[in-house]
Amino acid sequence: MAATPDMRASDGDRDRVAAALREHCAQGRLTMDEFNERLELVYQGRTFGDLQKLTADLPDIDLHKLPATAQPPAKRPARGSGKGARAAWASYFSVLAVCTVIWAMTDLGGYFWPMWVAGPWGAILLVSTIFGTHSNDGRRKDKGH
């Protein structure tokens, strides 16, 4: 059945028109202000007629023939490398330094209690660095996805 202007549009129809508007904007046919104005109207549109009005002055674009914009897969960083691991180790040594200074100022020669901070945290940090459980951007990797 051919779509008539009075027929209700689906979310997928609105998404296709929005993608076409993005492409027209990228090619310089629309300014950002025009694009934003039309995009708002796309998601307010209820019928095919509403959507057709937004692209009537633009040439047709076959979205299936557009070049892929996907980038090649990034190389996996070496285990334990990246900002996340460096930040974790920097935090570890900073806290250990503060605890050691406090120990030295209060109980020099006595029981070295900072080992209870350094030991468990250091062991966990070492394992996570070796097995690469930190991503390159500092967030924990999601093992589920």
LOLODREN-124416 format. One record per residue (C-alpha): x, y, z; residue number from 1. Coordinates in steps of 0.2 Angstrom, whole numbers. Layout:
REM LOLODREN-124416
+-------+-------+-------+-----+
!     X !     Y !     Z !  nr !
+-------+-------+-------+-----+
!     X !     Y !     Z ! NUM !
...
+-------+-------+-------+-----+
***
This chain:
REM LOLODREN-124416
+-------+-------+-------+-----+
!     X !     Y !     Z !  nr !
+-------+-------+-------+-----+
!     0 !     0 !     0 !   1 !
!     7 !    17 !    -5 !   2 !
!     9 !    30 !     8 !   3 !
!    -3 !    44 !     7 !   4 !
!    -1 !    61 !    15 !   5 !
!   -14 !    58 !    28 !   6 !
!    -7 !    41 !    33 !   7 !
!     0 !    41 !    50 !   8 !
!    19 !    39 !    51 !   9 !
!    29 !    27 !    62 !  10 !
!    44 !    31 !    73 !  11 !
!    55 !    22 !    60 !  12 !
!    48 !    34 !    46 !  13 !
!    52 !    49 !    57 !  14 !
!    70 !    42 !    60 !  15 !
!    73 !    40 !    41 !  16 !
!    68 !    58 !    38 !  17 !
!    79 !    63 !    53 !  18 !
!    94 !    54 !    45 !  19 !
!    90 !    62 !    28 !  20 !
!    90 !    79 !    36 !  21 !
!   107 !    75 !    45 !  22 !
!   114 !    70 !    28 !  23 !
!   108 !    86 !    20 !  24 !
!   115 !    96 !    34 !  25 !
!   132 !    87 !    32 !  26 !
!   132 !    91 !    14 !  27 !
!   129 !   110 !    17 !  28 !
!   111 !   111 !    11 !  29 !
!   104 !   116 !    28 !  30 !
!   112 !   127 !    41 !  31 !
!   112 !   121 !    59 !  32 !
!    98 !   132 !    63 !  33 !
!    87 !   125 !    49 !  34 !
!    92 !   107 !    53 !  35 !
!    87 !   109 !    72 !  36 !
!    71 !   118 !    67 !  37 !
!    66 !   104 !    55 !  38 !
!    72 !    90 !    66 !  39 !
!    61 !    96 !    80 !  40 !
!    46 !    96 !    68 !  41 !
!    51 !    79 !    62 !  42 !
!    47 !    72 !    79 !  43 !
!    31 !    82 !    81 !  44 !
!    25 !    76 !    64 !  45 !
!    11 !    63 !    64 !  46 !
!     8 !    60 !    46 !  47 !
!    18 !    57 !    30 !  48 !
!    12 !    74 !    24 !  49 !
!    20 !    82 !    39 !  50 !
!    36 !    73 !    35 !  51 !
!    36 !    77 !    16 !  52 !
!    34 !    95 !    19 !  53 !
!    50 !    95 !    29 !  54 !
!    60 !    88 !    14 !  55 !
!    50 !    95 !    -1 !  56 !
!    64 !   108 !    -5 !  57 !
!    78 !    95 !    -4 !  58 !
!    84 !    82 !   -16 !  59 !
!    80 !    64 !   -13 !  60 !
!    94 !    54 !    -4 !  61 !
!    95 !    35 !    -4 !  62 !
!   101 !    32 !    14 !  63 !
!   106 !    14 !     9 !  64 !
!   119 !    20 !    -4 !  65 !
!   128 !    32 !     8 !  66 !
!   146 !    27 !    12 !  67 !
!   149 !    19 !    28 !  68 !
!   156 !    30 !    42 !  69 !
!   162 !    17 !    53 !  70 !
!   180 !    18 !    58 !  71 !
!   192 !     3 !    58 !  72 !
!   192 !    -6 !    74 !  73 !
!   204 !     1 !    87 !  74 !
!   219 !    -9 !    92 !  75 !
!   217 !   -16 !   109 !  76 !
!   229 !    -7 !   121 !  77 !
!   242 !   -18 !   130 !  78 !
!   237 !   -25 !   147 !  79 !
!   238 !   -12 !   161 !  80 !
!   241 !     2 !   149 !  81 !
!   230 !    17 !   147 !  82 !
!   224 !    32 !   158 !  83 !
!   214 !    21 !   169 !  84 !
!   228 !    10 !   175 !  85 !
!   240 !    25 !   177 !  86 !
!   227 !    35 !   187 !  87 !
!   223 !    20 !   198 !  88 !
!   242 !    18 !   202 !  89 !
!   244 !    37 !   205 !  90 !
!   230 !    36 !   217 !  91 !
!   238 !    21 !   226 !  92 !
!   255 !    29 !   228 !  93 !
!   247 !    46 !   234 !  94 !
!   237 !    38 !   247 !  95 !
!   251 !    27 !   253 !  96 !
!   263 !    42 !   254 !  97 !
!   250 !    51 !   264 !  98 !
!   248 !    36 !   276 !  99 !
!   266 !    34 !   278 ! 100 !
!   269 !    53 !   282 ! 101 !
!   255 !    52 !   295 ! 102 !
!   263 !    36 !   302 ! 103 !
!   280 !    44 !   303 ! 104 !
!   274 !    59 !   311 ! 105 !
!   264 !    50 !   325 ! 106 !
!   272 !    33 !   328 ! 107 !
!   289 !    32 !   320 ! 108 !
!   297 !    16 !   325 ! 109 !
!   281 !     8 !   330 ! 110 !
!   269 !    -3 !   321 ! 111 !
!   269 !     1 !   302 ! 112 !
!   250 !     1 !   300 ! 113 !
!   250 !     8 !   282 ! 114 !
!   254 !    -9 !   276 ! 115 !
!   235 !   -13 !   279 ! 116 !
!   231 !     0 !   266 ! 117 !
!   245 !    -4 !   254 ! 118 !
!   244 !   -23 !   255 ! 119 !
!   227 !   -27 !   250 ! 120 !
!   224 !   -12 !   238 ! 121 !
!   241 !   -15 !   230 ! 122 !
!   237 !   -33 !   227 ! 123 !
!   220 !   -30 !   219 ! 124 !
!   228 !   -16 !   209 ! 125 !
!   242 !   -27 !   203 ! 126 !
!   230 !   -41 !   198 ! 127 !
!   219 !   -28 !   188 ! 128 !
!   234 !   -21 !   179 ! 129 !
!   240 !   -38 !   174 ! 130 !
!   224 !   -45 !   168 ! 131 !
!   219 !   -28 !   160 ! 132 !
!   202 !   -25 !   169 ! 133 !
!   204 !    -6 !   166 ! 134 !
!   199 !     1 !   148 ! 135 !
!   210 !    15 !   140 ! 136 !
!   198 !    29 !   145 ! 137 !
!   198 !    25 !   164 ! 138 !
!   181 !    17 !   165 ! 139 !
!   180 !    -2 !   170 ! 140 !
!   177 !   -14 !   156 ! 141 !
!   160 !   -21 !   155 ! 142 !
!   162 !   -40 !   155 ! 143 !
!   144 !   -43 !   150 ! 144 !
!   144 !   -35 !   133 ! 145 !
+-------+-------+-------+-----+
***
